[in-house]
Amino acid sequence: MRVKVSGADRLIKRLKAYQKTLEDKQHRLLEELAKIGIDVASVKFQTAQYDGENDVVVNNSPEWVGENKLFITATGNAVMFIEFGTGVHYSEQHPKAAELGAVRGTYGQGKGSRDSWGYYGSPGTNGRVVKETDKGTVVLTHGNPPARALYDSTKEMRDKIKQVAREVFGSDRH
């Protein structure tokens, strides 16, 4: 027995076109979420309390590392110190610090294991200039609390996923 189905080719083409539309919207969803994360991280890094030179730059374009995966990245010598905080003076902890091996006072040169310490450089937001020497400016610091810039950016993206998905996929009524 043979059954002739008319229009199967047309239906397959429509399904493939719809699948492509969904893939494009999924890609757009990830990009829109990344924009939110980049904005949050940029503001938090720029406004962070940090004694020293805040040289952190959040890259404006996410890095695609797979079909459905992208990274938001920040560069600069101060990224870890600002993200996770420095020194034991402040009690606030970054939620991922222990997991990622960045517990304050245990990384860098280890000076953060003390309540305060000195360094040569810029006083940043709270550092106190002690003196000027032939080596440069001596600054006394208590470190800084964690800014959680990247951590909070991921939290914000998770919080906005339904809203952004409605905006991106909202026109689909199939």
C-alpha positions in Angstrom: 0.0 0.0 0.0 1.3 3.4 -0.9 0.2 6.7 0.6 1.0 9.9 -1.2 1.6 12.9 1.0 1.4 16.2 -0.8 3.2 19.2 0.5 5.8 17.3 2.6 8.7 19.1 0.9 7.1 22.5 1.6 6.4 21.5 5.2 10.1 20.4 5.7 11.3 23.7 4.3 9.0 25.7 6.6 10.2 23.6 9.6 13.8 24.2 8.7 13.2 27.9 8.3 11.5 28.0 11.7 14.4 26.1 13.3 16.8 28.6 11.8 14.7 31.5 13.3 14.8 29.9 16.7 18.6 29.4 16.5 19.0 33.1 15.5 16.8 34.2 18.4 18.7 32.0 20.8 21.9 33.6 19.7 20.3 37.1 20.1 19.1 36.1 23.6 22.6 35.3 24.7 24.0 38.5 23.2 21.3 40.6 24.9 22.0 39.0 28.2 25.7 39.5 27.7 25.1 43.3 27.1 23.4 43.4 30.5 26.3 41.6 32.1 28.8 43.9 30.5 27.0 47.0 31.6 26.7 45.8 35.2 30.4 44.6 35.4 31.6 47.9 33.8 29.8 50.1 36.3 30.8 48.0 39.3 34.5 47.9 38.3 34.6 51.6 37.5 33.0 52.6 40.9 34.7 50.0 43.0 36.5 51.0 46.2 40.1 50.2 45.5 43.4 51.5 46.9 45.7 51.5 43.9 45.4 52.0 40.2 42.1 50.7 38.9 43.1 49.6 35.4 40.2 47.2 34.8 38.5 47.3 31.5 35.5 45.1 30.7 35.5 44.0 27.1 32.5 45.5 25.3 32.0 42.4 23.1 31.4 39.0 24.6 33.7 36.2 23.4 31.9 33.3 21.7 33.5 30.0 22.9 30.9 27.6 21.4 27.6 27.5 19.6 25.6 28.5 22.7 28.3 29.8 25.1 30.0 33.1 25.5 32.3 34.7 28.0 32.3 38.2 29.5 35.9 39.2 30.2 37.7 41.9 32.0 41.4 42.7 31.8 43.8 44.6 34.0 46.2 44.0 36.8 43.6 44.8 39.4 40.8 42.5 38.3 41.1 39.8 41.0 41.9 42.4 43.8 38.7 44.4 42.9 36.5 41.4 42.2 37.4 39.4 45.3 38.6 42.2 47.6 42.0 42.5 49.4 43.0 42.3 53.0 41.3 40.9 56.1 40.1 44.3 57.3 36.7 44.0 55.7 34.5 41.2 56.8 32.4 40.9 53.6 33.3 37.9 51.5 32.9 37.1 47.8 30.5 34.1 47.4 32.9 32.3 45.1 36.2 33.3 46.7 36.9 30.0 48.5 35.8 27.9 45.5 38.1 29.9 43.2 41.1 30.1 45.5 40.8 33.9 46.1 40.2 34.2 49.8 41.3 37.7 50.9 44.7 37.7 52.7 45.8 34.5 51.0 46.7 35.6 47.5 49.0 38.2 45.9 52.0 38.9 48.0 50.2 37.9 51.2 50.2 41.4 52.7 46.5 41.3 53.0 46.7 38.8 55.9 47.4 42.0 58.0 44.9 44.7 58.9 46.9 47.3 57.0 50.1 47.4 54.9 52.0 49.8 52.8 52.9 49.9 49.1 54.3 52.3 46.5 51.8 53.7 44.0 48.5 55.5 43.7 46.3 55.9 46.8 43.1 55.0 44.8 39.9 55.6 46.7 40.9 55.2 50.4 44.6 54.7 50.5 46.4 57.2 52.8 49.6 58.8 51.4 52.3 58.4 54.1 55.3 60.0 52.4 57.0 60.6 49.1 60.4 58.9 48.6 62.9 58.6 45.7 61.1 55.2 45.0 57.7 56.9 44.7 54.6 57.5 46.9 54.2 55.3 50.0 50.6 54.5 50.6 49.0 52.9 53.7 45.9 50.7 53.0 43.4 48.4 54.7 42.7 46.8 51.3 39.2 46.9 49.8 35.9 45.0 50.1 35.0 42.7 47.2 33.2 44.6 44.3 31.7 41.4 43.0 31.5 43.0 39.6 31.5 39.8 37.5 29.6 37.8 40.1 26.8 40.4 40.3 26.7 40.7 36.5 25.9 37.0 36.2 23.3 37.4 38.9 21.7 40.3 37.0 21.7 38.2 33.7 19.9 35.4 35.5 17.4 37.8 37.0 16.6 39.3 33.6 16.5 36.1 31.5 12.7 35.7 31.4 12.2 39.4 30.5 14.8 39.3 27.7 13.5 36.0 26.4 10.0 37.4 26.2 11.4 40.4 24.2 13.4 38.2 21.9 11.0 35.3 21.4 7.8 37.4 21.9 7.0 37.8 18.2 6.8 34.0 17.8 3.2 32.8 17.7 3.4 29.4 16.1 
